[in-house]
Amino acid sequence: MIKDMKWWGWGDPAFVFPMDEKPLLWPFVRKSLGLTEDAPQTPPVDRAQVKLPERRRSADFEAAVAAFLKADQIAADDEQRLIHTYGKSFPDLFRVRRGIVSNAPDLVLFPESHEEVERIVAAARQTGVRLVAFGGGTNIVGGVEHLDPSAVRVTLDMRRMNRVLEIDRHSWTATIQAGAPGPKLEDDLQALGFSLGHMPDSFEFATLGGWLATRSAGMQSDAYGKIEDMVVALKLVSPAGTLSTKLTPKSAAGPDLDQVVVGSEGVLGVITEAVMKVHPNPAVKDYHGVLFPDFESGSEAIREVIGRRAAPTMFRLQDVDETQLAFSMKSPSTGISGFIQSQVKKYLKAKGYAQPCLMMVGFEGEADYAAEMRRKVLPMLKKHRGFHLGNSVGKTWAKNKFAVPYLRDILMNHGCMVDVAETAAVWSKLMPLYHAARNTIKEQFKKEGYPGYIGCHISHSYVDGASLYFTFAARQIAGQELEQYYRFKRLITQTFMENGGTLTHHHAVGYEHRPWMERELSRPGLEILRGLKRTLDPDNIMNPGKLILPAGPEALAPAPEFEVPR
Ligand SMILES: Cc1cc2nc3c(=O)[nH]c(=O)nc-3n(C[C@H](O)[C@H](O)[C@H](O)COP(=O)(O)OP(=O)(O)OC[C@H]3O[C@@H](n4cnc5c(N)ncnc54)[C@H](O)[C@@H]3O)c2cc1C
């Protein structure tokens, strides 16, 4: 069964963020953002107030798909149109909460096979309707929103294509349909004794096809790689025909076409299935907390451990602001454990850990392997002044890791802007980039004259560098909420670009990052993408306006800064 998210926010409609269990959290938020008792409440509008735009229709397209899809695979009702209008960025949620859904799809289709996708794409090409592939709808860069106002807009919800089709135990690979959402995919693989090991924070709802289309990164990427490191072969249905890449571990037959499709964000076609590397379901998952006196020491520790090829499954190093936020989510300890904690705190403060940075480090695999890795890595962290807190912190983190995204809805109910920005850089540029981005945003809060929050963590690490993941938040400026958000997003992105960071490490481009694509890829690089688009989608029916603009007079204009979508 397909589980839809809240139409107005993140995640499972039945889940309530356990604010009551975290008495320190709300005071921390209020102080950081300067929220007063009488701050305006900004709940989403009533569902009944959300008016969808009139549906545009293509009788030819509808007749074509009705010939091979069942009635329950075609939806034109307002509920489905609403759920498929946006992803989950701040601008998406802000608009939907206000009832602004002018870009709703006209039709939502639920294909159940590769062949059905082929027939839908062929019908779209014949009739000129626009197609957007929709996985979990979790993206935060505008990836699933229809942008072409002149056309009939059809969304392809891939989530009925969610099965593990084949497992090759001998080769450690599994063939999986693209619409498989994280939990189903992992449950099905684990029932066979395997795991993909891809767990982004959006795991509960995101799908394999969405991960591939956006070059996603999971929490355990230090061991298993990003999604592009796991793919062995795939099928892409493009308007020019189906591309099936060859199932082979490595090849020298020209550029790697799997990697051309990975990150293509639905603009070249629809990924219907992929052969993925899998590994035995880990017997042990052992996560530990380690405190560092500052962000630099923690970062140096990761660099050394990974440089010496002793990579654990996960490193997640929070800066001082994010550590304070994390500590504010703890349930307060009482009695003897409360006493011990307060003594440890005093001791650490005296030793120079007054503003500590929290690292979570994970070891997964066979029991012997995980233990050996732990024995190797923890002393290396200690050398960089890492203070080992033990694995109870790790257990709490693992238990709560999917709850944190729900906090944003509460903040938005209290009139706050909150979103994230992420990048990656080589080690020699990482700390200067971190400080530049953090200072830029802090300065901007000062300039605008209100308090704000910016925190960061190192989320994925490599031999040559790492990614930085920032969260920023402030009170919304009434009447200018989107302009305010784009001002901050533009500033931080600009800072990434000027300081050697990539435009995006794993959230992809959508339309929100598109203005920087030429600076990211160079003009010839952009032309390569445009060439691919012309070849595979000559009529520009696949997710138009995302990732790149097609060549033409528009493309020659200077990269536009953010258009504020309404
Ligand atoms: C709270 C939260 C936490 C997040 N955490 C992470 C994280 O830890 N790591 C991370 O990498 N990302 C994260 N993201 C971003 C998002 O989850 C990823 O971009 C994810 O990969 C999108 O998958 P999806 O199935 O939801 O795709 P969608 O959002 O449905 O689509 C994303 C893009 O891919 C295209 N697409 C989808 N399916 C297909 C297909 N079958 N064929 C072709 N194109 C397709 C869409 O057209 C769109 O352009 C997070 C987002 C949120 C809101």
The ligand as a Gaussian input file, in Angstrom:
#p B3LYP/6-31G(d) Opt

LIG

0 1
 C       13.325000      15.801000       5.762000
 C       14.167000      15.505000       4.566000
 C       15.364000      14.836000       4.720000
 C       16.166000      14.558000       3.608000
 N       17.329000      13.866000       3.790000
 C       18.081000      13.526000       2.726000
 C       19.279000      12.769000       2.900000
 O       19.657000      12.415000       4.015000
 N       19.977000      12.445000       1.793000
 C       19.561000      12.795000       0.544000
 O       20.221000      12.435000      -0.414000
 N       18.454000      13.539000       0.365000
 C       17.698000      13.887000       1.404000
 N       16.555000      14.623000       1.222000
 C       16.147000      15.003000      -0.140000
 C       15.277000      13.935000      -0.841000
 O       14.778000      13.024000       0.082000
 C       16.089000      13.237000      -1.905000
 O       16.328000      14.126000      -2.966000
 C       15.479000      11.948000      -2.474000
 O       16.496000      11.336000      -3.218000
 C       14.287000      12.124000      -3.328000
 O       13.673000      10.862000      -3.514000
 P       12.118000      10.768000      -3.848000
 O       11.814000       9.344000      -4.151000
 O       11.322000      11.396000      -2.802000
 O       12.091000      11.600000      -5.193000
 P       11.109000      12.796000      -5.585000
 O       11.191000      13.856000      -4.603000
 O        9.784000      12.243000      -5.899000
 O       11.799000      13.251000      -6.946000
 C       13.048000      13.878000      -6.949000
 C       13.492000      14.108000      -8.393000
 O       13.742000      12.851000      -9.017000
 C       12.868000      12.658000     -10.115000
 N       12.456000      11.242000     -10.080000
 C       11.820000      10.588000      -9.084000
 N       11.659000       9.300000      -9.418000
 C       12.177000       9.143000     -10.653000
 C       12.300000       8.051000     -11.544000
 N       11.852000       6.832000     -11.237000
 N       12.882000       8.265000     -12.749000
 C       13.349000       9.487000     -13.085000
 N       13.260000      10.548000     -12.285000
 C       12.691000      10.380000     -11.072000
 C       11.729000      13.626000      -9.928000
 O       11.132000      13.985000     -11.159000
 C       12.443000      14.781000      -9.252000
 O       13.089000      15.584000     -10.200000
 C       15.749000      14.953000       2.318000
 C       14.536000      15.630000       2.170000
 C       13.755000      15.920000       3.280000
 C       12.467000      16.654000       3.100000

